[in-house]
Amino acid sequence: MSKPKLIHIKETKTVLKSLLKNASPLIAPRILMLLVEADHQSTGISRRDLADKIGVDPNSITNWRAVYSAGGIDAITSHQKTGFRPSVFTAEEHLAMEQKLKDPKNGLRGYVELQNWIETEFKKEVKYNTLLKYSIKNFGSSVKVGRKRHIKKDDEAVIRFKKTSVKNTKKSATKKQQGSKK
């Protein structure tokens, strides 16, 4: 078995611990690696043992050691991740879509219809799945769910219909017959 690689850690443990407290979840294992390396400064520690103590892959340890050796603490605490992709829709398009989806008088029957509306309104082609995920995430929409109540429904007409429907007429006739038999 080969000898463990010795790396000279320039920072003190107190500096590394303070960096660890403020570190993001992406950077914290890297600083933890430096802390464990500092504990084994004289004897060294193998990358596999170090990976087991930290809970990462041994290849990550190899990469982080190389980065630290080349650039120091600044190199190991920086990363190239830029975050999420920019949104497909601008703020104005987002507001227009929200108004269109929440308009009860001019409802859409599905995402294909919304996709066509976006194409005509904004002159922008958007994939169906992109639109589907965006609508569910931002507006809480769902695929073709029937409305609980129609917006043009007349409550008085419903009551009149229920009073004069055949089913209710039969019920009232049987109640009258039962009442006359007693």
Secondary structure, DSSP 8 states (H G I E B T S, - for coil): ----------S-HHHHHHHHHH--TTTHHHHHHHHHHHHTTTT---HHHHHHHHTS-HHHHHHHHHHHHHHHHHHHH------S---SS-HHHHHHHHHHHH-SSS--SSHHHHHHHHHHHH-----HHHHHHHHHHHH---SS---SS-TT--HHHHHHHHHHSHHHHHHHHHHHHHHHH-
